[in-house]
Amino acid sequence: MPAVFSEIGPLRTVLVHRPGIELARLTPQNREQFLYDDILWVQRAQEEHDRMTGIMRDRGTEVLYVRDLLEEIFADEDVRSRVIDQVVTPATAGVWISDQLRAALRECEMERALDVVFGGIIAAEMPVWGIDPIFSDIGSDPSFTVIRPLPNMMFTRDNAAWVGRGLVLGAPSLPIRRPEPFIISTIYTHHPRFRDDDFPVWFGGGPFDAYPATIEGGDVLVLDERTVLVGSGERTSHAAIELLASRLFEADAVDRVIVASFPHDRSFMHLDTVLTMVDHDALSLFPPVIEAVRTYVVTPLAGDRVSVDERSGLVETIEDVLDRKMRIIATGGDDIGQLREQWNDGNNTLALEPGVVLAYARNTETNRRLRDEGIEVLELDASELVRGRGGSRCLTQPIERAGL
């Protein structure tokens, strides 16, 4: 049964999405629309992703793939139809095109249907699907996306997160990512691996669990079995954190929620781009942002009420709550070097067990500092994945991680 009780306990099972056709849809013209600063070499990104999952397997982690799990439940025609109806809608493709495409996707071979779910459809492909040319010509640009691809799906950290034995479904702040949680939810609801597990949905199942109450998994850190740290910046709102906290408290799932409020900025869109836990008593962090964070501790009171206390310093608050002194491993380099390595996800590490992290090899100074503090760094040489603005933590969704 899924369960995540820490950031650093031995990682038993993880969900990933191997980059594919959706990245091949990126162009210099649409990359910003799809939240990319550059276009990626797809084959190289796949090779790098394969090396990353190989490292995890070598350390005893079971690796599950989004596409494989979706393919397995697509054998159920009702599930396949439900996903197709969500991906191909009159709002995205128009009434006539969506009707024809839905019918075609219900009948086509599995791989083609999955390619559309993840990679969308461009205008030039409309005739292949039997769409009348008068409709396929609506977009004068043959690369016009009739059905949008999901090039951010490889960042599985954001579309859902397990907190204890319950699920936080993402409510993305930006429209291009909003289909992702539906796909993940469909897998957890219908796949035989998960469908019989009676797990609560902490966020994502209520009528108000949607924009503008937004939350993404990159802002959710499970510090221990009774403490959750949630960042509120560019992608996660205070309203969503309040809704999440109220349900966690109601179920007595945690004792406290620490809220880290930080500025909205693309260079640190999630809390885990500036802070990750790498050992029982060690944090990797980017000082310029962490030192400016406003920190609050939310605890439950009787009668569904809560107490909100503003604290001085995020690190000091973590130390107080966890009752231990933390070693601080700052982003490596001088002032310019720190900016470069934070931008290249030097702090966005994935712990495979206490004191063992997976990190990009290019962040040489940050990795050196980690090693100087006794952290084992498993380096991933990735020149393409890093262009997507996400490190090893962003690329993974832990499903089973032991507590401490």
C-alpha positions as CSV (number, residue, x, y, z in Angstrom):
1,M,0.0,0.0,0.0
2,P,1.3,3.5,-0.8
3,A,2.9,5.3,2.2
4,V,5.4,8.1,2.4
5,F,6.5,9.0,5.9
6,S,9.7,11.0,5.3
7,E,11.9,12.7,2.8
8,I,14.9,10.4,3.3
9,G,13.8,7.0,4.4
10,P,14.7,4.1,2.1
11,L,12.8,4.7,-1.2
12,R,10.9,1.4,-2.0
13,T,8.7,2.4,-5.0
14,V,8.7,5.4,-7.3
15,L,6.5,6.6,-10.2
16,V,8.2,8.2,-13.2
17,H,7.3,9.2,-16.7
18,R,10.0,8.5,-19.4
19,P,10.1,11.5,-21.8
20,G,8.6,10.8,-25.2
21,I,6.6,12.2,-28.0
22,E,5.4,15.1,-25.9
23,L,8.9,16.6,-25.8
24,A,9.2,16.3,-29.6
25,R,6.2,18.8,-29.8
26,L,8.3,21.6,-28.3
27,T,9.4,24.3,-30.8
28,P,11.2,27.6,-30.4
29,Q,7.8,29.3,-31.0
30,N,5.7,27.3,-28.4
31,R,8.3,26.4,-25.7
32,E,7.4,29.3,-23.4
33,Q,3.7,28.4,-23.6
34,F,4.7,24.9,-22.4
35,L,6.9,26.3,-19.6
36,Y,10.3,25.5,-21.2
37,D,13.3,27.8,-21.5
38,D,14.7,25.6,-24.3
39,I,13.9,22.7,-26.6
40,L,15.3,19.3,-25.6
41,W,17.1,16.6,-27.6
42,V,14.5,13.9,-26.9
43,Q,16.7,10.8,-27.5
44,R,19.4,12.1,-25.2
45,A,16.8,13.0,-22.6
46,Q,15.5,9.5,-22.7
47,E,19.0,8.0,-22.3
48,E,19.6,10.3,-19.3
49,H,16.2,9.3,-17.8
50,D,17.1,5.6,-18.3
51,R,20.4,6.1,-16.5
52,M,18.5,7.8,-13.6
53,T,16.0,4.9,-13.2
54,G,18.9,2.5,-13.5
55,I,20.7,4.1,-10.6
56,M,17.5,3.8,-8.5
57,R,17.0,0.2,-9.4
58,D,20.6,-0.6,-8.5
59,R,19.9,0.8,-5.0
60,G,16.8,-1.4,-4.6
61,T,14.0,1.0,-5.7
62,E,11.1,-0.4,-7.7
63,V,10.4,1.9,-10.7
64,L,6.9,2.2,-12.1
65,Y,6.1,4.1,-15.4
66,V,3.1,6.3,-15.9
67,R,2.7,5.2,-19.5
68,D,2.9,1.5,-18.7
69,L,0.3,1.7,-15.9
70,L,-2.0,3.8,-18.1
71,E,-1.7,1.2,-21.0
72,E,-2.6,-1.6,-18.6
73,I,-5.8,0.1,-17.5
74,F,-6.7,1.2,-21.1
75,A,-7.6,-2.5,-21.6
76,D,-10.8,-1.4,-19.8
77,E,-12.8,0.3,-22.6
78,D,-14.7,2.5,-20.0
79,V,-11.4,3.8,-18.6
80,R,-10.0,4.4,-22.0
81,S,-13.2,6.3,-23.0
82,R,-13.1,8.4,-19.9
83,V,-9.5,9.5,-20.4
84,I,-10.2,10.2,-24.1
85,D,-13.2,12.3,-23.3
86,Q,-11.1,14.3,-20.8
87,V,-8.2,14.9,-23.2
88,V,-10.3,15.6,-26.3
89,T,-13.0,18.2,-25.5
90,P,-15.0,20.7,-27.5
91,A,-13.2,23.4,-25.4
92,T,-9.8,22.3,-26.8
93,A,-10.6,21.0,-30.3
94,G,-14.1,22.3,-31.2
95,V,-17.3,20.3,-31.4
96,W,-16.8,18.6,-34.8
97,I,-13.2,17.8,-34.4
98,S,-13.6,16.4,-30.9
99,D,-16.5,14.2,-31.9
100,Q,-14.5,12.6,-34.7
101,L,-11.3,12.3,-32.8
102,R,-13.0,10.7,-29.8
103,A,-14.5,8.1,-32.0
104,A,-11.2,7.4,-33.8
105,L,-9.3,7.2,-30.5
106,R,-11.7,4.6,-29.1
107,E,-11.0,2.3,-32.1
108,C,-7.3,2.9,-32.9
109,E,-4.4,0.8,-31.6
110,M,-3.2,1.3,-28.1
111,E,0.1,3.0,-28.8
112,R,-1.5,5.6,-31.0
113,A,-4.1,6.4,-28.4
114,L,-1.4,6.8,-25.7
115,D,0.7,9.0,-28.0
116,V,-2.2,11.4,-28.3
117,V,-2.8,11.4,-24.5
118,F,0.8,12.4,-23.9
119,G,1.8,14.0,-27.2
120,G,-1.4,15.6,-28.4
121,I,-2.2,16.2,-32.1
122,I,-0.9,18.9,-34.4
123,A,-2.9,20.4,-37.3
124,A,-0.8,18.6,-39.9
125,E,-1.9,15.2,-38.5
126,M,-5.6,15.9,-38.9
127,P,-6.0,14.2,-42.2
128,V,-4.4,11.0,-40.8
129,W,-7.3,10.9,-38.3
130,G,-9.9,11.3,-41.1
131,I,-10.7,14.9,-40.2
132,D,-12.2,17.0,-43.1
133,P,-9.5,19.4,-44.4
134,I,-11.7,22.4,-43.8
135,F,-11.2,21.8,-40.1
136,S,-7.6,20.7,-40.2
137,D,-6.8,24.0,-42.0
138,I,-8.2,26.1,-39.2
139,G,-4.8,26.5,-37.8
140,S,-2.7,27.9,-40.6
141,D,0.5,26.7,-38.9
142,P,0.9,22.9,-39.5
143,S,2.5,22.6,-36.1
144,F,-0.5,24.2,-34.4
145,T,-1.5,22.0,-31.5
146,V,-5.1,20.9,-31.9
147,I,-4.8,18.7,-28.8
148,R,-2.1,20.0,-26.4
149,P,0.8,17.8,-25.5
150,L,1.9,17.3,-21.9
151,P,5.7,17.9,-22.0
152,N,5.8,18.5,-18.2
153,M,4.5,15.1,-17.4
154,M,8.0,13.8,-16.8
155,F,8.0,16.0,-13.6
156,T,5.9,13.5,-11.8
157,R,6.6,15.1,-8.4
158,D,4.2,17.9,-9.1
159,N,1.0,16.2,-10.3
160,A,0.5,14.2,-7.0
161,A,2.3,13.5,-3.7
162,W,1.8,10.9,-1.0
163,V,1.6,12.2,2.5
164,G,1.6,9.4,5.0
165,R,-1.0,6.9,3.6
166,G,-3.0,9.5,1.7
167,L,-2.8,11.2,-1.6
168,V,-2.4,14.9,-2.5
169,L,-3.6,15.3,-6.1
170,G,-2.0,18.4,-7.7
171,A,-4.1,21.4,-8.6
172,P,-1.6,23.1,-11.0
173,S,-1.5,26.8,-11.2
174,L,-0.9,26.9,-14.9
175,P,-3.5,25.6,-17.5
176,I,-0.9,23.6,-19.5
177,R,-0.4,21.2,-16.6
178,R,-4.0,20.8,-15.4
179,P,-4.7,17.5,-17.3
180,E,-1.8,15.7,-15.5
181,P,-3.4,15.1,-12.1
182,F,-6.5,13.5,-13.9
183,I,-4.2,11.0,-15.6
184,I,-2.5,10.2,-12.3
185,S,-5.8,9.9,-10.4
186,T,-7.1,7.6,-13.1
187,I,-4.1,5.3,-12.5
188,Y,-4.5,5.3,-8.7
189,T,-8.2,4.7,-9.0
190,H,-8.3,1.9,-11.6
191,H,-5.0,0.1,-11.7
192,P,-5.1,-3.3,-9.9
193,R,-1.9,-2.3,-8.1
194,F,-3.8,0.5,-6.2
195,R,-7.6,0.3,-6.8
196,D,-8.3,-1.9,-3.7
197,D,-6.2,0.3,-1.4
198,D,-8.5,2.3,0.8
199,F,-6.5,5.5,0.9
200,P,-7.8,9.0,1.7
201,V,-7.4,11.8,-0.8
202,W,-6.1,14.7,1.3
203,F,-6.5,17.2,-1.6
204,G,-8.0,16.9,-5.1
205,G,-11.3,15.3,-4.3
206,G,-13.3,18.3,-3.0
207,P,-15.4,20.9,-4.8
208,F,-12.9,23.7,-4.0
209,D,-9.7,21.7,-4.7
210,A,-8.9,23.6,-7.9
211,Y,-7.7,26.9,-9.2
212,P,-7.3,29.4,-7.6
213,A,-6.6,27.0,-4.7
214,T,-3.5,25.5,-6.3
215,I,-0.9,23.1,-5.0
216,E,1.9,21.1,-6.7
217,G,4.0,18.3,-5.2
218,G,7.3,20.2,-5.5
219,D,6.1,22.3,-2.6
220,V,5.3,19.4,-0.3
221,L,8.0,17.9,1.9
222,V,7.2,15.2,4.4
223,L,9.7,15.9,7.2
224,D,8.7,13.0,9.4
225,E,5.6,10.9,10.3
226,R,3.9,13.9,12.0
227,T,5.2,16.9,10.2
228,V,4.6,18.3,6.7
229,L,6.4,21.3,5.2
230,V,4.6,23.1,2.4
231,G,6.0,26.0,0.4
232,S,3.8,28.8,-0.9
233,G,5.3,30.6,-3.8
234,E,4.7,30.7,-7.5
235,R,2.7,27.4,-7.7
236,T,1.0,26.7,-4.4
237,S,-1.5,29.0,-2.8
238,H,-2.2,29.7,0.9
239,A,-5.9,28.6,0.4
240,A,-4.8,25.2,-0.8
241,I,-2.5,24.8,2.1
242,E,-5.3,25.6,4.5
243,L,-7.6,23.1,2.9
244,L,-4.9,20.4,3.0
245,A,-4.0,21.1,6.6
246,S,-7.6,21.0,7.7
247,R,-8.0,17.5,6.3
248,L,-4.7,16.2,7.7
249,F,-5.7,17.5,11.1
250,E,-9.2,16.1,10.9
251,A,-7.8,12.6,10.2
252,D,-5.1,13.1,12.9
253,A,-2.6,12.3,10.2
254,V,-0.1,15.0,11.3
255,D,0.6,17.2,14.3
256,R,1.7,20.3,12.4
257,V,2.1,21.9,9.0
258,I,5.0,24.2,8.5
259,V,4.3,26.8,5.9
260,A,7.2,28.5,4.0
261,S,6.1,31.6,2.1
262,F,8.6,32.7,-0.5
263,P,8.6,35.1,-3.5
264,H,7.1,34.2,-6.8
265,D,10.0,33.6,-9.2
266,R,10.5,31.2,-12.2
267,S,14.1,30.4,-10.9
268,F,12.6,28.8,-7.8
269,M,9.1,27.9,-8.7
270,H,8.9,25.2,-6.0
271,L,10.2,24.9,-2.5
272,D,12.2,21.8,-3.5
273,T,14.3,23.9,-5.9
274,V,15.8,25.7,-3.0
275,L,15.6,23.2,-0.1
276,T,15.7,19.4,0.2
277,M,16.4,17.0,3.1
278,V,19.5,14.8,2.5
279,D,20.0,13.1,5.9
280,H,18.5,12.8,9.3
281,D,20.2,16.1,10.3
282,A,21.1,17.7,7.0
283,L,19.5,20.1,4.6
284,S,20.7,21.2,1.2
285,L,19.5,24.7,0.5
286,F,20.0,27.9,-1.4
287,P,20.6,30.6,1.2
288,P,19.4,33.8,-0.6
289,V,15.8,32.4,-0.8
290,I,15.6,30.4,2.4
291,E,16.9,33.3,4.5
292,A,14.0,35.5,3.1
293,V,11.3,32.9,3.7
294,R,8.4,33.8,6.1
295,T,7.7,30.8,8.2
296,Y,4.5,29.8,10.0
297,V,3.5,26.7,12.0
298,V,-0.1,25.6,11.9
299,T,-1.4,23.2,14.6
300,P,-4.9,22.0,15.3
301,L,-7.1,23.2,18.1
302,A,-10.4,21.9,19.4
303,G,-13.5,22.5,17.4
304,D,-11.9,22.4,13.9
305,R,-10.0,25.5,14.7
306,V,-6.2,26.0,14.1
307,S,-3.4,27.9,15.6
308,V,-1.1,29.8,13.3
309,D,2.2,31.0,14.7
310,E,4.8,33.0,12.8
311,R,8.3,31.9,13.5
312,S,11.7,33.4,12.9
313,G,13.6,31.4,10.3
314,L,12.7,28.3,8.4
315,V,15.8,26.3,9.4
316,E,15.4,27.2,13.0
317,T,11.7,26.2,12.9
318,I,12.6,22.8,11.3
319,E,15.2,22.3,14.1
320,D,12.7,23.1,16.8
321,V,10.0,20.9,15.4
322,L,12.2,17.9,14.7
323,D,14.1,18.5,17.9
324,R,17.6,18.2,16.4
325,K,20.3,20.5,15.1
326,M,20.5,20.5,11.3
327,R,23.6,20.6,9.2
328,I,23.3,23.2,6.5
329,I,24.8,22.4,3.1
330,A,24.6,25.5,1.0
331,T,24.6,25.7,-2.7
332,G,28.2,25.5,-3.9
333,G,30.3,28.3,-5.4
334,D,30.8,32.0,-5.1
335,D,27.8,34.4,-5.5
336,I,27.6,33.8,-9.3
337,G,28.3,30.1,-8.9
338,Q,25.5,29.7,-6.4
339,L,23.1,31.3,-8.8
340,R,24.2,29.0,-11.6
341,E,24.0,25.8,-9.6
342,Q,20.6,26.6,-8.1
343,W,19.3,27.3,-11.6
344,N,20.7,23.9,-12.6
345,D,18.8,22.2,-9.7
346,G,21.8,21.7,-7.4
347,N,19.5,21.7,-4.4
348,N,16.8,19.5,-6.1
349,T,18.2,16.2,-4.9
350,L,16.4,12.9,-4.4
351,A,17.3,10.9,-1.3
352,L,17.3,7.2,-1.9
353,E,18.0,6.5,1.8
354,P,19.5,8.6,4.6
355,G,22.7,10.2,3.5
356,V,22.5,8.9,-0.1
357,V,21.2,11.3,-2.8
358,L,20.8,11.4,-6.6
359,A,22.0,14.6,-8.1
360,Y,23.1,16.2,-11.4
361,A,26.8,15.8,-12.0
362,R,27.1,19.3,-13.5
363,N,26.6,20.9,-10.0
364,T,30.2,20.2,-9.0
365,E,30.6,22.6,-6.1
366,T,27.3,21.7,-4.5
367,N,28.0,18.0,-4.9
368,R,31.5,18.5,-3.3
369,R,29.9,20.2,-0.3
370,L,27.5,17.4,0.1
371,R,30.4,14.9,0.0
372,D,32.4,17.0,2.5
373,E,29.4,16.5,4.9
374,G,29.5,12.7,4.5
375,I,26.6,12.5,2.0
376,E,27.0,9.9,-0.7
377,V,26.2,11.6,-4.1
378,L,25.2,9.4,-7.0
379,E,25.8,11.6,-10.0
380,L,23.7,11.7,-13.1
381,D,25.3,13.2,-16.1
382,A,22.3,15.1,-17.7
383,S,22.7,17.9,-20.2
384,E,19.1,17.6,-21.6
385,L,16.9,16.8,-18.6
386,V,18.3,19.9,-16.8
387,R,16.9,22.1,-19.6
388,G,13.5,21.2,-18.4
389,R,14.1,23.0,-15.1
390,G,13.8,20.1,-12.7
391,G,16.2,17.8,-10.9
392,S,16.0,14.2,-9.6
393,R,13.3,15.1,-7.0
394,C,11.2,16.8,-9.6
395,L,11.4,13.8,-11.9
396,T,10.1,11.3,-9.3
397,Q,7.0,10.6,-7.4
398,P,7.7,8.4,-4.3
399,I,4.9,5.9,-3.7
400,E,6.5,3.9,-0.9
401,R,9.1,5.4,1.4
402,A,9.9,4.1,4.8
403,G,9.7,6.2,7.9
404,L,12.6,6.8,10.3
